[in-house]
Amino acid sequence: MASEVLKKGGEVTSEVWGETCGFDFEGMRFGMKAWRASASSAREGGAPAAPIVLVHGFAQQASTWDKVALSLSRTGVECLAFELAGHGKSARPTVGDVPGREAFDLCFQARALLAFCEAVAHVAGRLPVLVGYSMGGRVALQAARLVADDLRDGGQIGRIALRSSAAFAPCGRSGRLDVAGGGQRDVTANAADDAARMSAAVPFSALVLESAGLGPADAASRGALRERNFAWAARVRGEGVSAFMDWWAGLPLFESQRNLPVDQRERLRVGRLANDAESLALSFEQAGVHAMPPQGESIRALCELAAQGIPISYLAGERDAKYCKAASTLQAESQGVISCRVVPAAGHNIHLEQPEAFGAILEEVVESCTPKPAAP
């Protein structure tokens, strides 16, 4: 598949896998999946809801969002999943071809994610709500950091030249890309805020981080995290995916998932085993927590975006002590500017363990970002 990657940036290609298609960025193929809003679920007043861009976690793929995304699509919210390097339908490591190690770099994937959000916004006429889980949350947080840095410097993010109105199009029911009229839904007066943010180089209307690391607290922490992540990379290369994933699933972080129904746990395992060892190893090495900016800088960036009127939410499951602590830290250091919620009866993966509660929270965020119909 890597040899088929188009050498163009920021375009969705015509290669389709059912509901899944590809997004190309600087020669790298990223997989994506779309859940189109039901035509029978038009929202009151006719104002289209802000779409949602979903970014999965380590060793997952777009399908991890199926239950939540399908439910949201039935309420009129279009959902699109972005697959990280080496995961799902994204290109995997090759020798002498793309992608190389650089495609797994945290900053590179964050730039690709920003380009994807921009492409979604151009077609939908609405800035998307960006949602990142765990590793996907790290990438989304890095994207937010890039945006905040750019705004702080008074400039604009270098834009990806979108070749045409068909630069992004969701998959139609026929399994083909639906590009007819793509990108022709202009931003209306009701979406003036979205238009302003697009011109200000912020390609998303809100950010939701689910169980995401905030970055190393200090240099010593960074060193320890780097040593751990490189050890994990060596382990998956040495043991292979199956043995490594048996060990991974047994970590205390995932203890709450052992209470899931058997069929759900089996689907989770099958998804994990669909990965290859080198992609997982490179993800640890190039996009682990050790590769993130310092925690203080990340929190500063989030607060600056919140001050620009962009809603920021952080979610942690009550059975996930590690990330409940992160939520508490973020709540305190942001002085309440960032919304931090602890979701009952959930562990690390809230959207898997409590999909209804998670979906309801996303509906709230989407509603806050969707223009209200004009008064008659």
C-alpha positions, 0 to 999 in steps of 0.5 A: 500500500505504501507504494500507492501513496500519492505524493500530495498533501492534504487530499483524500484519495479515491481508494476506498475500503468499504466506509474507509478511505485514505487521506494523504499528507506529504507522501504519507497515507493515513486511513480514515472512516466516515459515519454519515449523518442520517438524512432522517435526523435533520436538526431543528432549524436546518443548521448542520451540526459541527462534525466530529473528528475522532482519533483512536489510541495505541494498537487500535483503529477507526472501528474502535469508535463504531458504537459511539459514532453510529449513535451520534450519526443517527442524531445528525452528527457526522463523525470521521475517524483519523487513523494514526501511522501504522494503524488500521488502513494507514501505511505501515513501515517499509524499507526504502519507501514511505513511511519511514520513522519520521511518519510516526513522529508526534509532531508530523502526525499532529500536522497531518491531523490539523490538515485533516481537520481543515479538509473536513471543515472545507467540505462541511462548512463547519469546524469539527470538534476534535476528539483524541483518546490516549495516544490519539489524545497526545497527537490531538494535544500536540496539534493544539500546541502547534496552533497555540504556538502559532497564534502566540507568534501572531502568524498562521499555520502553514496551510496545506494547499487543497487541490479542489473541492473534492479534497475531502469527501465522506464515503457514500452508501455505495462504497465509493467516495461521494465527491459530487458537490463536495466542498460546495456547502459554503460557510453561512452567516450563522457560522461566522465564528467558525469562519473567523477561526478558520482564518485565524489558523484554528481548524477545530471548534472544540477539543476533547481529550479522553485519558490523554497524557499531558507530557513529562513533568520534568527532565527526570520524568522525561528520561524515565518515560523514554527508557520505559517506552524504548524498552516496550518497543524492544519487547514487542519487536522481540516477542511479537504482537500476540505475546506482547498484547497478552502482556499489554492487556494485563496491565493495571491500566486496563483492569476495568476492561476485564469486566466487559462482555466476552464478545466485546473483549474478543473484538478488542483482542482481534483489533490489537492483533491486527497490528504489526510489531514494527508499527507498534514499536515505532509508535512507542519510540516516536510518539510516546509521552516522552516525545511530548512538550513539558506538561506545563507548556501543554497546559499553557497552550490549552488555556490559551486556546480556551481564552480564544473561545475554543471549548476544551474538555478533559475526560477521565474514567473514575476507575483510572486513577492515573488519569483522574490525577491528570484531570485533577492537575489540569483542573487546578492549574487551569483554574477551571478554564478547562472543563475536567470530568470524571465519568462514573463506572469507566476505566481508561477507555471511556468510549468503550466501557461507557459509550452512552455517557461518552456520546452524551458528553460529545453531543453537549460539546457539538451543541455548544459549537453548532449555530442556533437557528435565527429567530423568526 
